[in-house]
């Protein structure tokens, strides 16, 4: 019985440094801010001159960075550069010339482990309808 107790204590003492190391993790760094594609609901093509605004979750209004990406042939809107990423449910308002404005629910999902994080928008595509 004493031998089993001693082994248990050794086991606990060997695990404690690993548990303590997790508590000393650096702040989470999200390598790539979340982004979503804006497409033409008719043919799936990129939509030019998109403006997008997120409202909700933390009561802040965020103007998203939207740009055409030639390599993928899409327009991508992403979290504002340098702004802290806040998970939650947002109201997304999108406008573009020659398209109907749209307001949709957009979720920002984050996950992290010991300083490394990922974040994404759900849904990852938003379709606009032509006027």
ChimeraX attribute file (.defattr): number of C-alpha atoms within 10 A of each C-alpha:
attribute: neighborCount
match mode: 1-to-1
recipient: residues
	/A:1	6
	/A:2	7
	/A:3	8
	/A:4	9
	/A:5	10
	/A:6	11
	/A:7	12
	/A:8	12
	/A:9	12
	/A:10	11
	/A:11	11
	/A:12	11
	/A:13	11
	/A:14	11
	/A:15	11
	/A:16	10
	/A:17	11
	/A:18	10
	/A:19	10
	/A:20	10
	/A:21	10
	/A:22	12
	/A:23	10
	/A:24	10
	/A:25	12
	/A:26	11
	/A:27	12
	/A:28	14
	/A:29	16
	/A:30	17
	/A:31	10
	/A:32	13
	/A:33	19
	/A:34	20
	/A:35	22
	/A:36	20
	/A:37	23
	/A:38	27
	/A:39	21
	/A:40	18
	/A:41	15
	/A:42	10
	/A:43	9
	/A:44	13
	/A:45	14
	/A:46	23
	/A:47	25
	/A:48	18
	/A:49	14
	/A:50	20
	/A:51	17
	/A:52	21
	/A:53	18
	/A:54	22
	/A:55	17
	/A:56	15
	/A:57	15
	/A:58	11
	/A:59	9
	/A:60	10
	/A:61	14
	/A:62	15
	/A:63	17
	/A:64	20
	/A:65	16
	/A:66	21
	/A:67	19
	/A:68	18
	/A:69	12
	/A:70	9
	/A:71	6
	/A:72	10
	/A:73	14
	/A:74	20
	/A:75	22
	/A:76	23
	/A:77	24
	/A:78	19
	/A:79	25
	/A:80	16
	/A:81	11
	/A:82	7
	/A:83	9
	/A:84	11
	/A:85	18
	/A:86	13
	/A:87	16
	/A:88	14
	/A:89	18
	/A:90	20
	/A:91	16
	/A:92	21
	/A:93	17
	/A:94	22
	/A:95	17
	/A:96	17
	/A:97	13
	/A:98	13
	/A:99	17
	/A:100	12
	/A:101	16
	/A:102	15
	/A:103	14
	/A:104	13
	/A:105	14
	/A:106	21
	/A:107	18
	/A:108	19
	/A:109	16
	/A:110	16
	/A:111	12
	/A:112	13
	/A:113	13
	/A:114	14
	/A:115	13
	/A:116	14
	/A:117	16
	/A:118	16
	/A:119	19
	/A:120	20
	/A:121	21
	/A:122	15
	/A:123	14
	/A:124	15
	/A:125	15
	/A:126	19
	/A:127	18
	/A:128	22
	/A:129	14
	/A:130	14
	/A:131	8
